[in-house]
Amino acid sequence: MPDTTWNPPTGPPYGAPLRPADARRELEEAIDGALARDRELRAELVALATAHVQARRRLAAATDEAAEARTLGKRALTRSNQSARDGQRADAARLTAAARVFAKRLRDARELVAALERQLAAQAEQAQRAEAALAENAGRLRAVAAARLPLLSGRRAARAEREVEDAVAALGAPPDDQMARATEAARAAADEAALPGPAGEVEVAPVTDDELESEVDLESADEVLDELRAELGLGTAPDTADAPPPAPGQQAAPAGDSSPPVPASRR
Protein backbone atom coordinates (compact mmCIF):
# COMPACT_ATOMS: atom_id res chain seq x y z
CA MET A 1 0.00 0.00 0.00
CA PRO A 2 1.53 3.38 -0.93
CA ASP A 3 2.37 5.80 1.80
CA THR A 4 -0.48 8.29 2.11
CA THR A 5 1.38 10.59 4.48
CA TRP A 6 1.52 14.01 2.82
CA ASN A 7 4.60 16.09 3.61
CA PRO A 8 4.43 19.90 3.44
CA PRO A 9 5.94 21.32 0.27
CA THR A 10 9.21 23.18 0.41
CA GLY A 11 8.30 25.69 -2.26
CA PRO A 12 9.06 26.05 -5.95
CA PRO A 13 12.62 25.57 -7.20
CA TYR A 14 15.06 28.45 -7.65
CA GLY A 15 12.94 30.71 -5.48
CA ALA A 16 10.26 31.17 -8.15
CA PRO A 17 6.92 32.35 -6.74
CA LEU A 18 4.22 29.67 -6.37
CA ARG A 19 1.22 30.20 -8.59
CA PRO A 20 -2.24 30.20 -6.95
CA ALA A 21 -3.25 27.22 -9.06
CA ASP A 22 -0.30 25.24 -7.73
CA ALA A 23 -1.09 26.30 -4.16
CA ARG A 24 -4.68 25.17 -4.63
CA ARG A 25 -3.53 21.80 -6.04
CA GLU A 26 -1.15 21.23 -3.12
CA LEU A 27 -3.92 22.00 -0.65
CA GLU A 28 -6.22 19.47 -2.31
CA GLU A 29 -3.49 16.85 -2.28
CA ALA A 30 -2.77 17.58 1.36
CA ILE A 31 -6.44 17.21 2.32
CA ASP A 32 -6.87 13.96 0.38
CA GLY A 33 -3.66 12.50 1.79
CA ALA A 34 -4.50 13.48 5.36
CA LEU A 35 -8.00 11.99 5.16
CA ALA A 36 -6.66 8.74 3.66
CA ARG A 37 -4.05 8.46 6.41
CA ASP A 38 -6.73 9.18 9.01
CA ARG A 39 -8.83 6.29 7.72
CA GLU A 40 -5.85 3.93 7.91
CA LEU A 41 -5.06 4.91 11.50
CA ARG A 42 -8.67 4.59 12.64
CA ALA A 43 -8.95 1.16 11.00
CA GLU A 44 -5.79 0.16 12.86
CA LEU A 45 -7.27 1.31 16.17
CA VAL A 46 -10.50 -0.62 15.51
CA ALA A 47 -8.50 -3.77 14.74
CA LEU A 48 -6.47 -3.29 17.91
CA ALA A 49 -9.63 -2.87 20.00
CA THR A 50 -10.97 -6.16 18.61
CA ALA A 51 -7.66 -7.97 19.16
CA HIS A 52 -7.49 -6.60 22.71
CA VAL A 53 -10.85 -8.14 23.62
CA GLN A 54 -9.84 -11.47 22.12
CA ALA A 55 -6.51 -11.50 23.96
CA ARG A 56 -8.26 -10.61 27.23
CA ARG A 57 -10.65 -13.52 26.83
CA ARG A 58 -7.81 -15.92 26.03
CA LEU A 59 -5.88 -14.62 29.05
CA ALA A 60 -8.84 -15.24 31.35
CA ALA A 61 -9.26 -18.77 29.95
CA ALA A 62 -5.55 -19.54 30.30
CA THR A 63 -5.53 -18.25 33.88
CA ASP A 64 -8.50 -20.48 34.74
CA GLU A 65 -6.82 -23.39 33.00
CA ALA A 66 -3.67 -22.92 35.05
CA ALA A 67 -5.65 -22.79 38.29
CA GLU A 68 -7.58 -25.93 37.37
CA ALA A 69 -4.43 -27.82 36.39
CA ARG A 70 -2.84 -26.84 39.70
CA THR A 71 -5.86 -28.08 41.66
CA LEU A 72 -6.05 -31.39 39.80
CA GLY A 73 -2.31 -31.92 40.00
CA LYS A 74 -2.32 -31.43 43.75
CA ARG A 75 -5.28 -33.76 44.12
CA ALA A 76 -3.52 -36.48 42.14
CA LEU A 77 -0.33 -36.07 44.17
CA THR A 78 -2.21 -36.26 47.46
CA ARG A 79 -3.94 -39.49 46.43
CA SER A 80 -0.70 -40.89 45.04
CA ASN A 81 1.02 -40.24 48.35
CA GLN A 82 -1.81 -41.89 50.26
CA SER A 83 -1.76 -44.91 47.93
CA ALA A 84 2.00 -45.28 48.43
CA ARG A 85 1.52 -45.23 52.22
CA ASP A 86 -1.16 -47.89 51.91
CA GLY A 87 1.18 -50.05 49.86
CA GLN A 88 -0.83 -49.68 46.67
CA ARG A 89 2.12 -49.00 44.43
CA ALA A 90 0.33 -49.51 41.12
CA ASP A 91 -2.27 -46.90 42.06
CA ALA A 92 0.46 -44.57 43.32
CA ALA A 93 2.35 -44.86 40.02
CA ARG A 94 -0.79 -44.27 38.00
CA LEU A 95 -1.75 -41.19 40.02
CA THR A 96 1.77 -39.79 39.89
CA ALA A 97 1.71 -40.14 36.10
CA ALA A 98 -1.59 -38.27 36.00
CA ALA A 99 -0.15 -35.55 38.26
CA ARG A 100 2.76 -35.15 35.86
CA VAL A 101 0.31 -34.57 33.00
CA PHE A 102 -1.42 -31.87 35.04
CA ALA A 103 1.96 -30.31 35.87
CA LYS A 104 2.73 -30.09 32.15
CA ARG A 105 -0.63 -28.46 31.52
CA LEU A 106 0.04 -26.01 34.32
CA ARG A 107 3.42 -25.14 32.81
CA ASP A 108 1.91 -24.67 29.35
CA ALA A 109 -0.89 -22.48 30.71
CA ARG A 110 1.61 -20.31 32.58
CA GLU A 111 3.61 -19.82 29.40
CA LEU A 112 0.47 -18.85 27.50
CA VAL A 113 -0.51 -16.37 30.22
CA ALA A 114 2.93 -14.72 30.01
CA ALA A 115 2.76 -14.55 26.20
CA LEU A 116 -0.72 -13.00 26.27
CA GLU A 117 0.33 -10.41 28.83
CA ARG A 118 3.20 -9.40 26.56
CA GLN A 119 0.79 -9.25 23.62
CA LEU A 120 -1.61 -6.99 25.52
CA ALA A 121 1.22 -4.64 26.48
CA ALA A 122 2.38 -4.46 22.84
CA GLN A 123 -1.19 -3.73 21.69
CA ALA A 124 -1.48 -0.89 24.19
CA GLU A 125 1.75 0.66 22.93
CA GLN A 126 0.65 0.30 19.32
CA ALA A 127 -2.66 2.00 20.10
CA GLN A 128 -0.83 4.88 21.75
CA ARG A 129 1.36 5.31 18.67
CA ALA A 130 -1.68 5.27 16.37
CA GLU A 131 -3.47 7.91 18.44
CA ALA A 132 -0.36 10.10 18.41
CA ALA A 133 -0.13 9.65 14.64
CA LEU A 134 -3.71 10.91 14.31
CA ALA A 135 -2.75 14.19 15.95
CA GLU A 136 0.44 14.47 13.89
CA ASN A 137 -1.53 13.90 10.69
CA ALA A 138 -3.89 16.76 11.50
CA GLY A 139 -0.93 18.97 12.41
CA ARG A 140 0.70 18.39 9.01
CA LEU A 141 -2.47 19.49 7.22
CA ARG A 142 -2.67 22.66 9.31
CA ALA A 143 0.96 23.41 8.43
CA VAL A 144 0.25 23.10 4.70
CA ALA A 145 -2.84 25.26 5.02
CA ALA A 146 -0.88 27.95 6.87
CA ALA A 147 1.70 27.98 4.07
CA ARG A 148 -0.65 27.88 1.07
CA LEU A 149 -3.90 29.64 1.99
CA PRO A 150 -2.26 33.12 2.00
CA LEU A 151 -1.41 32.58 -1.69
CA LEU A 152 -5.10 32.36 -2.63
CA SER A 153 -7.61 35.16 -2.82
CA GLY A 154 -11.28 35.80 -3.36
CA ARG A 155 -13.77 32.96 -3.61
CA ARG A 156 -11.09 30.36 -4.15
CA ALA A 157 -9.45 31.34 -0.86
CA ALA A 158 -12.77 31.20 1.03
CA ARG A 159 -13.66 27.83 -0.48
CA ALA A 160 -10.22 26.38 0.24
CA GLU A 161 -10.38 27.62 3.81
CA ARG A 162 -13.77 25.92 4.37
CA GLU A 163 -12.44 22.67 2.95
CA VAL A 164 -9.42 22.81 5.22
CA GLU A 165 -11.59 23.55 8.25
CA ASP A 166 -13.92 20.65 7.46
CA ALA A 167 -10.98 18.28 6.98
CA VAL A 168 -9.27 19.40 10.20
CA ALA A 169 -12.55 18.92 12.09
CA ALA A 170 -12.90 15.38 10.73
CA LEU A 171 -9.27 14.59 11.57
CA GLY A 172 -9.71 15.90 15.09
CA ALA A 173 -12.73 13.72 15.92
CA PRO A 174 -11.79 11.34 18.77
CA PRO A 175 -11.69 7.67 17.76
CA ASP A 176 -13.31 6.63 21.03
CA ASP A 177 -16.75 5.90 19.57
CA GLN A 178 -15.36 3.69 16.80
CA MET A 179 -13.17 1.78 19.26
CA ALA A 180 -16.07 1.39 21.71
CA ARG A 181 -18.29 -0.09 18.98
CA ALA A 182 -15.51 -2.46 17.91
CA THR A 183 -14.98 -3.53 21.52
CA GLU A 184 -18.68 -4.15 22.06
CA ALA A 185 -18.93 -6.17 18.84
CA ALA A 186 -15.91 -8.28 19.77
CA ARG A 187 -17.33 -8.98 23.23
CA ALA A 188 -20.67 -9.99 21.76
CA ALA A 189 -18.97 -12.34 19.31
CA ALA A 190 -16.87 -13.87 22.10
CA ASP A 191 -19.92 -14.32 24.32
CA GLU A 192 -21.82 -16.03 21.52
CA ALA A 193 -18.91 -18.36 20.79
CA ALA A 194 -18.66 -19.29 24.47
CA LEU A 195 -22.33 -20.08 25.11
CA PRO A 196 -22.47 -22.87 27.74
CA GLY A 197 -24.30 -26.15 27.35
CA PRO A 198 -27.28 -27.23 29.46
CA ALA A 199 -27.09 -26.05 33.03
CA GLY A 200 -25.47 -28.43 35.43
CA GLU A 201 -23.71 -30.53 32.78
CA VAL A 202 -19.92 -30.53 33.08
CA GLU A 203 -18.27 -32.79 30.57
CA VAL A 204 -14.97 -34.25 31.72
CA ALA A 205 -12.37 -36.51 30.14
CA PRO A 206 -9.63 -38.65 31.64
CA VAL A 207 -5.92 -38.22 31.10
CA THR A 208 -5.22 -39.92 27.79
CA ASP A 209 -2.78 -42.74 27.10
CA ASP A 210 -0.96 -40.54 24.60
CA GLU A 211 -0.31 -37.99 27.31
CA LEU A 212 0.95 -40.64 29.70
CA GLU A 213 3.25 -42.11 27.09
CA SER A 214 4.89 -38.78 26.15
CA GLU A 215 7.69 -39.42 28.65
CA VAL A 216 10.21 -37.00 27.16
CA ASP A 217 7.71 -34.15 27.13
CA LEU A 218 6.36 -34.97 30.56
CA GLU A 219 9.80 -35.02 32.15
CA SER A 220 10.12 -31.34 31.28
CA ALA A 221 7.27 -30.70 33.74
CA ASP A 222 9.06 -32.31 36.69
CA GLU A 223 10.08 -28.92 38.05
CA VAL A 224 6.44 -27.86 38.24
CA LEU A 225 5.56 -31.23 39.75
CA ASP A 226 8.17 -30.71 42.47
CA GLU A 227 6.73 -27.27 43.08
CA LEU A 228 3.30 -28.78 43.68
CA ARG A 229 4.78 -31.41 46.01
CA ALA A 230 6.50 -28.67 47.99
CA GLU A 231 3.25 -26.71 48.32
CA LEU A 232 1.60 -29.85 49.67
CA GLY A 233 4.52 -30.58 51.99
CA LEU A 234 5.04 -34.01 50.43
CA GLY A 235 8.77 -33.72 49.82
CA THR A 236 10.20 -36.13 47.26
CA ALA A 237 8.13 -38.42 45.08
CA PRO A 238 6.89 -41.65 46.69
CA ASP A 239 8.73 -44.86 45.89
CA THR A 240 6.89 -46.51 43.02
CA ALA A 241 9.87 -48.08 41.32
CA ASP A 242 8.44 -51.60 41.57
CA ALA A 243 5.04 -50.59 40.30
CA PRO A 244 4.11 -51.50 36.75
CA PRO A 245 3.16 -48.63 34.40
CA PRO A 246 -0.47 -48.27 33.34
CA ALA A 247 -1.36 -50.86 30.71
CA PRO A 248 -1.95 -49.65 27.15
CA GLY A 249 -5.57 -48.61 26.78
CA GLN A 250 -5.96 -48.16 30.54
CA GLN A 251 -7.03 -44.63 31.38
CA ALA A 252 -5.32 -42.90 34.25
CA ALA A 253 -8.53 -41.36 35.56
CA PRO A 254 -11.55 -43.33 34.37
CA ALA A 255 -15.01 -42.35 35.40
CA GLY A 256 -15.99 -43.64 38.79
CA ASP A 257 -12.56 -44.07 40.41
CA SER A 258 -10.78 -41.64 42.68
CA SER A 259 -8.59 -40.03 40.04
CA PRO A 260 -9.04 -36.34 39.25
CA PRO A 261 -11.07 -35.52 36.13
CA VAL A 262 -9.70 -33.51 33.22
CA PRO A 263 -11.78 -30.77 31.61
CA ALA A 264 -13.09 -31.49 28.11
CA SER A 265 -11.37 -28.32 26.90
CA ARG A 266 -8.09 -30.18 27.21
CA ARG A 267 -9.07 -33.04 24.86
FINU-381247 format. One record per residue (C-alpha): residue in three letters; x negated, y negated, z negated. Coordinates in pm, whole numbers. Layout:
BEGIN
+-----+--------+--------+--------+
!  aa !     px !     py !     pz !
+-----+--------+--------+--------+
! ala !      X !      Y !      Z !
...
+-----+--------+--------+--------+
This chain:
BEGIN
+-----+--------+--------+--------+
!  aa !     px !     py !     pz !
+-----+--------+--------+--------+
! met !      0 !      0 !      0 !
! pro !   -153 !   -338 !     93 !
! asp !   -237 !   -580 !   -180 !
! thr !     48 !   -829 !   -211 !
! thr !   -138 !  -1059 !   -448 !
! trp !   -152 !  -1401 !   -282 !
! asn !   -460 !  -1609 !   -361 !
! pro !   -443 !  -1990 !   -344 !
! pro !   -594 !  -2132 !    -27 !
! thr !   -921 !  -2318 !    -41 !
! gly !   -830 !  -2569 !    226 !
! pro !   -906 !  -2605 !    595 !
! pro !  -1262 !  -2557 !    720 !
! tyr !  -1506 !  -2845 !    765 !
! gly !  -1294 !  -3071 !    548 !
! ala !  -1026 !  -3117 !    815 !
! pro !   -692 !  -3235 !    674 !
! leu !   -422 !  -2967 !    637 !
! arg !   -122 !  -3020 !    859 !
! pro !    224 !  -3020 !    695 !
! ala !    325 !  -2722 !    906 !
! asp !     30 !  -2524 !    773 !
! ala !    109 !  -2630 !    416 !
! arg !    468 !  -2517 !    463 !
! arg !    353 !  -2180 !    604 !
! glu !    115 !  -2123 !    312 !
! leu !    392 !  -2200 !     65 !
! glu !    622 !  -1947 !    231 !
! glu !    349 !  -1685 !    228 !
! ala !    277 !  -1758 !   -136 !
! ile !    644 !  -1721 !   -232 !
! asp !    687 !  -1396 !    -38 !
! gly !    366 !  -1250 !   -179 !
! ala !    450 !  -1348 !   -536 !
! leu !    800 !  -1199 !   -516 !
! ala !    666 !   -874 !   -366 !
! arg !    405 !   -846 !   -641 !
! asp !    673 !   -918 !   -901 !
! arg !    883 !   -629 !   -772 !
! glu !    585 !   -393 !   -791 !
! leu !    506 !   -491 !  -1150 !
! arg !    867 !   -459 !  -1264 !
! ala !    895 !   -116 !  -1100 !
! glu !    579 !    -16 !  -1286 !
! leu !    727 !   -131 !  -1617 !
! val !   1050 !     62 !  -1551 !
! ala !    850 !    377 !  -1474 !
! leu !    647 !    329 !  -1791 !
! ala !    963 !    287 !  -2000 !
! thr !   1097 !    616 !  -1861 !
! ala !    766 !    797 !  -1916 !
! his !    749 !    660 !  -2271 !
! val !   1085 !    814 !  -2362 !
! gln !    984 !   1147 !  -2212 !
! ala !    651 !   1150 !  -2396 !
! arg !    826 !   1061 !  -2723 !
! arg !   1065 !   1352 !  -2683 !
! arg !    781 !   1592 !  -2603 !
! leu !    588 !   1462 !  -2905 !
! ala !    884 !   1524 !  -3135 !
! ala !    926 !   1877 !  -2995 !
! ala !    555 !   1954 !  -3030 !
! thr !    553 !   1825 !  -3388 !
! asp !    850 !   2048 !  -3474 !
! glu !    682 !   2339 !  -3300 !
! ala !    367 !   2292 !  -3505 !
! ala !    565 !   2279 !  -3829 !
! glu !    758 !   2593 !  -3737 !
! ala !    443 !   2782 !  -3639 !
! arg !    284 !   2684 !  -3970 !
! thr !    586 !   2808 !  -4166 !
! leu !    605 !   3139 !  -3980 !
! gly !    231 !   3192 !  -4000 !
! lys !    232 !   3143 !  -4375 !
! arg !    528 !   3376 !  -4412 !
! ala !    352 !   3648 !  -4214 !
! leu !     33 !   3607 !  -4417 !
! thr !    221 !   3626 !  -4746 !
! arg !    394 !   3949 !  -4643 !
! ser !     70 !   4089 !  -4504 !
! asn !   -102 !   4024 !  -4835 !
! gln !    181 !   4189 !  -5026 !
! ser !    176 !   4491 !  -4793 !
! ala !   -200 !   4528 !  -4843 !
! arg !   -152 !   4523 !  -5222 !
! asp !    116 !   4789 !  -5191 !
! gly !   -118 !   5005 !  -4986 !
! gln !     83 !   4968 !  -4667 !
! arg !   -212 !   4900 !  -4443 !
! ala !    -33 !   4951 !  -4112 !
! asp !    227 !   4690 !  -4206 !
! ala !    -46 !   4457 !  -4332 !
! ala !   -235 !   4486 !  -4002 !
! arg !     79 !   4427 !  -3800 !
! leu !    175 !   4119 !  -4002 !
! thr !   -177 !   3979 !  -3989 !
! ala !   -171 !   4014 !  -3610 !
! ala !    159 !   3827 !  -3600 !
! ala !     15 !   3555 !  -3826 !
! arg !   -276 !   3515 !  -3586 !
! val !    -31 !   3457 !  -3300 !
! phe !    142 !   3187 !  -3504 !
! ala !   -196 !   3031 !  -3587 !
! lys !   -273 !   3009 !  -3215 !
! arg !     63 !   2846 !  -3152 !
! leu !     -4 !   2601 !  -3432 !
! arg !   -342 !   2514 !  -3281 !
! asp !   -191 !   2467 !  -2935 !
! ala !     89 !   2248 !  -3071 !
! arg !   -161 !   2031 !  -3258 !
! glu !   -361 !   1982 !  -2940 !
! leu !    -47 !   1885 !  -2750 !
! val !     51 !   1637 !  -3022 !
! ala !   -293 !   1472 !  -3001 !
! ala !   -276 !   1455 !  -2620 !
! leu !     72 !   1300 !  -2627 !
! glu !    -33 !   1041 !  -2883 !
! arg !   -320 !    940 !  -2656 !
! gln !    -79 !    925 !  -2362 !
! leu !    161 !    699 !  -2552 !
! ala !   -122 !    464 !  -2648 !
! ala !   -238 !    446 !  -2284 !
! gln !    119 !    373 !  -2169 !
! ala !    148 !     89 !  -2419 !
! glu !   -175 !    -66 !  -2293 !
! gln !    -65 !    -30 !  -1932 !
! ala !    266 !   -200 !  -2010 !
! gln !     83 !   -488 !  -2175 !
! arg !   -136 !   -531 !  -1867 !
! ala !    168 !   -527 !  -1637 !
! glu !    347 !   -791 !  -1844 !
! ala !     36 !  -1010 !  -1841 !
! ala !     13 !   -965 !  -1464 !
! leu !    371 !  -1091 !  -1431 !
! ala !    275 !  -1419 !  -1595 !
! glu !    -44 !  -1447 !  -1389 !
! asn !    153 !  -1390 !  -1069 !
! ala !    389 !  -1676 !  -1150 !
! gly !     93 !  -1897 !  -1241 !
! arg !    -70 !  -1839 !   -901 !
! leu !    247 !  -1949 !   -722 !
! arg !    267 !  -2266 !   -931 !
! ala !    -96 !  -2341 !   -843 !
! val !    -25 !  -2310 !   -470 !
! ala !    284 !  -2526 !   -502 !
! ala !     88 !  -2795 !   -687 !
! ala !   -170 !  -2798 !   -407 !
! arg !     65 !  -2788 !   -107 !
! leu !    390 !  -2964 !   -199 !
! pro !    226 !  -3312 !   -200 !
! leu !    141 !  -3258 !    169 !
! leu !    510 !  -3236 !    263 !
! ser !    761 !  -3516 !    282 !
! gly !   1128 !  -3580 !    336 !
! arg !   1377 !  -3296 !    361 !
! arg !   1109 !  -3036 !    415 !
! ala !    945 !  -3134 !     86 !
! ala !   1277 !  -3120 !   -103 !
! arg !   1366 !  -2783 !     48 !
! ala !   1022 !  -2638 !    -24 !
! glu !   1038 !  -2762 !   -381 !
! arg !   1377 !  -2592 !   -437 !
! glu !   1244 !  -2267 !   -295 !
! val !    942 !  -2281 !   -522 !
! glu !   1159 !  -2355 !   -825 !
! asp !   1392 !  -2065 !   -746 !
! ala !   1098 !  -1828 !   -698 !
! val !    927 !  -1940 !  -1020 !
! ala !   1255 !  -1892 !  -1209 !
! ala !   1290 !  -1538 !  -1073 !
! leu !    927 !  -1459 !  -1157 !
! gly !    971 !  -1590 !  -1509 !
! ala !   1273 !  -1372 !  -1592 !
! pro !   1179 !  -1134 !  -1877 !
! pro !   1169 !   -767 !  -1776 !
! asp !   1331 !   -663 !  -2103 !
! asp !   1675 !   -590 !  -1957 !
! gln !   1536 !   -369 !  -1680 !
! met !   1317 !   -178 !  -1926 !
! ala !   1607 !   -139 !  -2171 !
! arg !   1829 !      9 !  -1898 !
! ala !   1551 !    246 !  -1791 !
! thr !   1498 !    353 !  -2152 !
! glu !   1868 !    415 !  -2206 !
! ala !   1893 !    617 !  -1884 !
! ala !   1591 !    828 !  -1977 !
! arg !   1733 !    898 !  -2323 !
! ala !   2067 !    999 !  -2176 !
! ala !   1897 !   1234 !  -1931 !
! ala !   1687 !   1387 !  -2210 !
! asp !   1992 !   1432 !  -2432 !
! glu !   2182 !   1603 !  -2152 !
! ala !   1891 !   1836 !  -2079 !
! ala !   1866 !   1929 !  -2447 !
! leu !   2233 !   2008 !  -2511 !
! pro !   2247 !   2287 !  -2774 !
! gly !   2430 !   2615 !  -2735 !
! pro !   2728 !   2723 !  -2946 !
! ala !   2709 !   2605 !  -3303 !
! gly !   2547 !   2843 !  -3543 !
! glu !   2371 !   3053 !  -3278 !
! val !   1992 !   3053 !  -3308 !
! glu !   1827 !   3279 !  -3057 !
! val !   1497 !   3425 !  -3172 !
! ala !   1237 !   3651 !  -3014 !
! pro !    963 !   3865 !  -3164 !
! val !    592 !   3822 !  -3110 !
! thr !    522 !   3992 !  -2779 !
! asp !    278 !   4274 !  -2710 !
! asp !     96 !   4054 !  -2460 !
! glu !     31 !   3799 !  -2731 !
! leu !    -95 !   4064 !  -2970 !
! glu !   -325 !   4211 !  -2709 !
! ser !   -489 !   3878 !  -2615 !
! glu !   -769 !   3942 !  -2865 !
! val !  -1021 !   3700 !  -2716 !
! asp !   -771 !   3415 !  -2713 !
! leu !   -636 !   3497 !  -3056 !
! glu !   -980 !   3502 !  -3215 !
! ser !  -1012 !   3134 !  -3128 !
! ala !   -727 !   3070 !  -3374 !
! asp !   -906 !   3231 !  -3669 !
! glu !  -1008 !   2892 !  -3805 !
! val !   -644 !   2786 !  -3824 !
! leu !   -556 !   3123 !  -3975 !
! asp !   -817 !   3071 !  -4247 !
! glu !   -673 !   2727 !  -4308 !
! leu !   -330 !   2878 !  -4368 !
! arg !   -478 !   3141 !  -4601 !
! ala !   -650 !   2867 !  -4799 !
! glu !   -325 !   2671 !  -4832 !
! leu !   -160 !   2985 !  -4967 !
! gly !   -452 !   3058 !  -5199 !
! leu !   -504 !   3401 !  -5043 !
! gly !   -877 !   3372 !  -4982 !
! thr !  -1020 !   3613 !  -4726 !
! ala !   -813 !   3842 !  -4508 !
! pro !   -689 !   4165 !  -4669 !
! asp !   -873 !   4486 !  -4589 !
! thr !   -689 !   4651 !  -4302 !
! ala !   -987 !   4808 !  -4132 !
! asp !   -844 !   5160 !  -4157 !
! ala !   -504 !   5059 !  -4030 !
! pro !   -411 !   5150 !  -3675 !
! pro !   -316 !   4863 !  -3440 !
! pro !     47 !   4827 !  -3334 !
! ala !    136 !   5086 !  -3071 !
! pro !    195 !   4965 !  -2715 !
! gly !    557 !   4861 !  -2678 !
! gln !    596 !   4816 !  -3054 !
! gln !    703 !   4463 !  -3138 !
! ala !    532 !   4290 !  -3425 !
! ala !    853 !   4136 !  -3556 !
! pro !   1155 !   4333 !  -3437 !
! ala !   1501 !   4235 !  -3540 !
! gly !   1599 !   4364 !  -3879 !
! asp !   1256 !   4407 !  -4041 !
! ser !   1078 !   4164 !  -4268 !
! ser !    859 !   4003 !  -4004 !
! pro !    904 !   3634 !  -3925 !
! pro !   1107 !   3552 !  -3613 !
! val !    970 !   3351 !  -3322 !
! pro !   1178 !   3077 !  -3161 !
! ala !   1309 !   3149 !  -2811 !
! ser !   1137 !   2832 !  -2690 !
! arg !    809 !   3018 !  -2721 !
! arg !    907 !   3304 !  -2486 !
+-----+--------+--------+--------+
